[in-house]
Amino acid sequence: MGKNKGARTTITLECECKYPQDFIKRKNGIFRYSTSKNRRNTPHRLQLNKFCPNCNCHSTFKEIK
């Protein structure tokens, strides 16, 4: 009998630097991180402050579908 997958799911975090701003980008495109979260503990969309190599600074990464 197989085990239940549980509440942990894989999510994708996308940088907000895709919109034009005042700083100079290193590269074009969108940078994304993959991680997992527990749906029972965090049912809302996740937002983390991480380093984006495209815009060369720390920025907010939001969960996307």
PyMOL commands that set and color helices and strands:
alter all, ss='L'
color gray80, all
select strands_A, chain A and resi 8-15+32-38+47-52+57-64
alter strands_A, ss='S'
color yellow, strands_A
deselect
rebuild
show_as cartoon
